[in-house]
Structures are given as structure tokens and as C-alpha cells.
């Protein structure tokens, strides 16, 4: 997998915007977008800075395997997620992974809004 795609996936998994990363790197959103899309060559030092912003080691980005995000159950059996849905954390197709990521983003947003509502009561 290209490092640019890995960075984008990791950013999205953390529900961070391109603007957030760009600001942390002291660059414009347009410039960051070009890095992430592969339109501009990305240097190792820039990848190191992005890793820092994402809160991961450089090796995590360079060796990232999207199937790793699904290996969070100990026995790899069907599990019930926090929102009550069943999932099997192995043998996902790219389409299945994208659907799972979208579902997790949606759930994360729901939880953030719920938490904000509780805090602001």
C-alpha cells in the first residue's frame, strides 16, 4: 500500500481532518491534500511529522496493514460491537473494510455528540 493511502486511512480512522493535520504541520490544507493524494512527493521527514501528529510510530505508517485494525478480538470469533452490531474481524474485502470504517466513523460521531450533550447539560 502506498504511504499516502496509509496516511489518509490512519487520519480518517482517527476522525481527523486534512485541515487538522495541515495546521499541525504548519502548511496549507491544499499543500497537505496534495501530499496525501500523491500529487506531491512526500519526504521521510514529513512522514515522521505526520506520524507524530497521528500519535503513531513511523514504522506503523511504513508497515501499516489495514487488516490490523480488525485484529482487536483475542480469539477472532464473532463479537458484538459497542453499538450492538455483530462483526467478524477477519477476511474482510476492501469493500467490507470501507463499510466498517464508515460505520465506525458514524458511531464515533454519535458518541461524540452524546458525550457533548452530557457535558453541556
Secondary structure, DSSP 8 states (H G I E B T S, - for coil): --HHHHHHHHHHHTT--HHHHHHHTTS-HHHHHHHHHTSS---HHHHHHHHHHHTS-HHHHHT--GGGGG--SSS---EE-TTS-EE--SS--HHHHHHHHHHHHHHHHHHHHHHHHHHT-
